[in-house]
């Protein structure tokens, strides 16, 4: 509290019209900064996580009455913020996130494919933190079923290990089912969008992702996508038009979707092409920042 008052008194937010925050933990400090500022500033809060409980208590009512605008990154988050937060519905708006277009350079895929892990007819990638909620076990189960059917497929699980016990169980499952030449783990990679074209499909197996930025990245890279029909993913994927939606938590649903694209290369190409068109029109960084600029301009006016 004292720190906030000192900062507001020293700087007074001179020349600042808008204070824009993205992290929930910054909200209390931002509100106090606005209250003690020497000028009238607008407080904008971009929320990237869902909200599932009522916050109409006295404490939250006081803080949220000082938030001039909340920007939610999906229809689900918008609806839940309007339901659970003590704010006027008009002060809560939807603004999709955007991603930059990948470079046109040919990616170096030697990081993923070697003599012991060959490039197969259909190669799938799953980018994200490795933990149970992200659902990588669903992909492992689906690949196991497809390999047993005789399909020439591979899956690369790419990201930081957040739950080592979970990762070890996945690896044990892969070993016991003799899938080591079909499923591999890769650590975190910088700029994943630049490497997505090494694969034919990018999947998102999270039980409920708030948005699913990795899907928008893959679509802008002209890679076909499969995601769970929950959370913010249906905002990104139009089922059978720009990608495929699957039942959350179902390896059978995922295996069926992969097999569709394995058996129908023309459909795979169509989804990758139409997915890029949709992502370029709705989820580019230029579109995001232009909309944000317009929203903030209207708020100040």
C-alpha positions, 0 to 999 in steps of 0.5 A: 500500500505504502509503495503504491502511494509513494509511486503514485505521488512521485510519478503521478502517472504523468502523461499516462491515459491508460494503465493496461495489465494482463496478470491477475496478481497485478490488479490490486496494485494497479487499482491502488495506483489509479486511486492515488494517481494525480490524474484520471487514468483508465484501467484496462485488464486483459484476462487470459484465464477462466473464472469459475466462482462468484466475486461479488463480495465487498472486497472484489466489488470495491476493486472491480469498480475501478476497472474501466474495461476488461478484455477477455480472450474467448467467448467462454471467458467473456461469458463467465466474467460477465456472470461472476464479476461485479462489473457492467456487462458492457465493460467486459469485451471479447478480444481474441489473441493474435500470433505473428505469421511464421517466416517463409524459410524452410524449417530444419526438421532434423531436430525431430526426425532421425534414423531411429525416429524416421519421418512417417506418412503422418507426423503429429506434434503436441506442443505444451507443458507436460502435465496431466491436465494437458492430456498427452496421455490421450495422444499416446493412447491414440497413437498406440491404437493406430499403430496396432491398426497398422498406420504409419504415424508418429507423435512428437510431444514437445514442451517443458516437463512440469510433472515428472511422475506423469512424464515417467508414466508416459515414457513407461507406457511408450516402452511397454507398448514398443512405441519408441520409434513412433512417439518421442519427447522433445524439450521446450523449443523456441519459436514453435511456430517456425517448426510446426511445418515439420508436421502434418498435424498439430493436436491440442489434448488439453481437457479445457484450454482457455484459448489455445494459442498453439492452434492459431499458430499452427493454422497460420503455419498452414498445418492442420489442427485437431483440438478438444471441443471445450473452452476457447478451442471452438472459437478457433476451430470451425469443425470440419472447416478449419480443423477437427474438434474431438471429445475432451479426454477421449483417445478414441475420438482423437484416434478417429480424427487422426485416421480420417486425415490419414485416409483422406489426404485431400481433406488434410490439405483442405483443412490446412488451407482453410485453417490458414485462411481463418487464422489469418483473418481472425487471429493475426497479431496485426488484427489483434493490435489494431482492434486493441488500439481502436478499443483503447482509443474509444475508451480515452475519447 
